[in-house]
Structure formats: structure tokens, C-alpha cells
């Protein structure tokens, strides 16, 4: 668990997120955050945007494409080393 930062809750229920956390999680004025109760705790997090999700899918597709190319190379090496093998029954 990281360093604990304490903040006082204002009369209207407002708190200020520490600057270090705002910078780390790229949260700026006007940004939307999600607040929910989870296992008896209050959880505050930045929601995943469509752009974030799309970037994650693109990165995963790139990883899978790289793996596919690597496996093709390994398969060719195995064919060269082992020669023709009988079909599996």
C-alpha cells in the first residue's frame, strides 16, 4: 500500500486530490472520475475512455501479431530440423 495522504472534507463534502496523484493518473480540472463503495471502502478512479480501451486493444493486437510471427519462425525451424513428419491421426 502506498503513502497515505490525509485531506479534510469541506462543508459541502468536497476534497482536493493530492497533486502527485492528479499528475500520476492524469486527472485535471473538469475531468470525470468514478466514485463507488467497494468492500466497505470508498474507491475513486478515473474511468476508462473509449480511446484508452481502443489503445489497449491495438496494443494487444500488436502483441498477438508479433507472437504469430515468432511462432511461424519456430515452426519453420522445426520443419527444417525434423523434416517431413507423418500426419497426426
DAHUGI-V420505 format. One record per backbone hydrogen bond with DSSP energy under -0.5 kcal/mol. CO is the residue of the C=O (numbers start at 1). NH is the residue of the N-H. If there is no record, write none. Layout:
# DAHUGI-V420505
{{CO/NH} {CO/NH}}
This chain:
# DAHUGI-V420505
{{10/13} {14/10} {15/17} {18/22} {19/23} {20/24} {21/25} {22/27} {23/26} {26/28} {28/31} {34/45} {36/43} {38/41} {41/38} {41/43} {43/36} {45/34} {49/53} {50/54} {51/55} {52/56} {53/57} {54/58} {55/59} {56/60} {57/61} {58/62} {59/63} {60/64} {61/65} {62/66} {63/67} {64/68} {65/69} {66/70} {67/71} {68/72} {69/73} {70/74} {71/75} {72/76} {73/77} {74/78} {75/79} {76/80} {77/81} {78/82} {79/83}}
